[in-house]
Amino acid sequence: MNSSPDQPDIKEESHEGTLFFPIPDGSAVLYKLIGKSLPPQPLQTFDLQMKAKKSGFQMIPVKNWLKAGQRFNVVWKFEAEDKTIFVNAANTFDVAGDATKDYKLSVYALKACQAKLELVFKNPTTHEFLSFKINITVQPPDPMTKIELQSVVRESMT
């Protein structure tokens, strides 16, 4: 199959598969499937609102669908790089079989801004993963408290 530079080859972008149905009378039906596979959507989206120069926390419920325990490698990345936001959380996370456990994500920001964070929990053995989106809204910090200095006239103070 030839394609022009304007139109990509359908075979390059599509995936192929088959679907087999055995019928009770002994016959069978076989379907050939052709389609496009898109990346999975995040399981859940969280909105985290916090003040600058104070830590913000978000609890993420991670469900283990297997009967056995799973260990996930955790990776987070920002949609657009922002060097004023810092994330502090565990890089690996264990969840018991057929259970849900909360993952604590801590975020610290230096200034008011908005950011989008993608959080991915990946099983290194099976390569299955869960993903979450976090919309972070950082408001301006609270004003600093008043600092009072007192001294006697004509004397040094440190």
C-alpha positions in Angstrom: 0.0 0.0 0.0 1.5 3.3 -1.1 0.7 6.6 0.5 1.5 10.2 -0.3 3.4 12.5 2.2 0.1 14.2 3.0 -1.8 11.0 4.0 0.0 8.6 6.2 -0.2 4.9 5.5 -3.3 3.4 7.4 -1.3 0.3 8.3 1.3 2.5 10.2 -1.2 4.1 12.5 -3.7 1.3 13.0 -3.5 -1.9 15.1 -4.8 -5.3 14.0 -6.5 -8.1 16.0 -8.9 -11.0 15.7 -12.0 -11.9 17.6 -13.1 -15.6 17.7 -16.6 -16.7 18.8 -17.2 -20.5 19.0 -20.9 -21.2 18.3 -22.7 -24.0 20.2 -23.7 -25.8 17.0 -20.0 -26.4 16.3 -19.4 -23.6 13.8 -17.4 -20.5 14.6 -17.2 -16.8 13.6 -13.9 -15.0 13.2 -13.7 -11.2 12.9 -10.7 -9.3 11.8 -10.4 -6.0 13.8 -8.5 -2.9 12.6 -8.4 0.2 14.7 -6.4 2.9 16.4 -5.2 2.5 20.0 -5.1 5.7 22.1 -3.2 6.1 25.4 -5.4 5.4 28.4 -7.1 8.3 30.2 -6.1 9.1 33.8 -8.2 7.2 36.4 -9.0 10.4 38.3 -8.2 14.1 38.3 -7.6 16.0 41.5 -7.6 19.8 42.1 -5.1 20.9 44.7 -5.4 24.5 46.0 -2.7 25.8 48.3 -0.8 28.9 49.4 2.7 29.7 48.2 5.5 29.0 50.7 3.4 26.4 52.5 3.2 22.7 51.8 0.0 21.3 50.2 -1.0 17.7 50.5 -3.1 15.4 48.3 -4.1 11.9 49.1 -4.4 9.6 46.1 -6.3 6.3 46.5 -4.3 3.6 44.6 -6.2 0.3 44.0 -4.6 -3.0 43.6 -6.7 -5.1 41.2 -4.6 -8.3 41.7 -5.1 -10.9 44.6 -1.3 -10.6 45.3 0.5 -7.5 46.6 2.0 -5.2 44.0 4.9 -2.8 44.2 4.6 0.3 42.0 7.4 2.6 40.8 6.0 6.1 41.0 6.9 8.8 38.4 5.6 12.3 38.3 6.1 15.0 35.6 4.8 18.4 35.0 3.0 19.3 31.8 5.3 22.4 31.5 8.5 22.6 33.6 8.3 24.9 36.5 11.3 25.2 38.8 9.3 27.0 41.5 7.2 23.9 42.4 8.7 21.0 44.4 7.1 17.5 44.8 8.0 15.3 47.7 6.7 11.7 47.7 7.8 8.1 47.7 9.4 6.7 44.6 8.0 3.2 45.2 4.7 2.2 46.7 3.4 -1.1 47.9 -0.3 -2.1 47.9 -1.6 -5.3 49.4 -3.6 -7.7 47.3 -7.2 -6.6 46.4 -6.9 -3.5 48.5 -6.8 0.3 48.2 -4.1 2.4 49.9 -3.7 6.2 50.0 -0.5 7.7 48.5 0.5 11.0 50.1 1.8 13.6 47.7 3.4 16.7 49.2 3.8 19.9 47.0 5.7 23.1 47.9 5.6 26.2 45.7 7.6 29.4 46.0 5.2 31.7 44.2 1.6 31.9 42.9 1.1 29.9 39.7 -0.9 27.1 38.1 0.5 23.7 37.0 -0.6 20.3 35.8 1.1 17.2 37.2 0.8 13.7 35.8 1.4 10.9 38.4 2.0 7.4 37.1 2.2 4.2 39.2 3.9 1.4 37.2 4.4 -2.2 38.1 7.9 -3.0 36.8 7.2 -6.8 36.5 3.9 -6.7 34.5 4.3 -3.2 33.0 0.7 -2.4 34.0 0.1 1.1 35.3 -2.3 3.6 36.8 -2.2 7.3 36.1 -3.7 10.4 37.8 -3.8 14.1 36.9 -3.4 16.8 39.5 -4.3 20.4 38.7 -2.3 22.6 41.1 -3.4 26.1 41.9 -1.0 28.1 44.1 -2.3 31.3 45.6 -0.1 34.2 46.8 1.5 33.6 50.2 0.1 35.1 53.4 1.7 38.5 54.3 4.7 38.1 56.6 4.1 39.0 60.3 5.5 42.3 61.5 9.0 42.2 62.9 9.7 44.7 65.6 13.2 45.8 66.6 13.9 47.9 69.7 17.1 49.5 70.8 18.4 52.3 73.1 19.4 55.4 71.3 23.1 55.6 70.2 23.8 52.0 71.0 24.5 49.2 68.5 22.1 46.4 68.1 22.5 43.1 66.3 
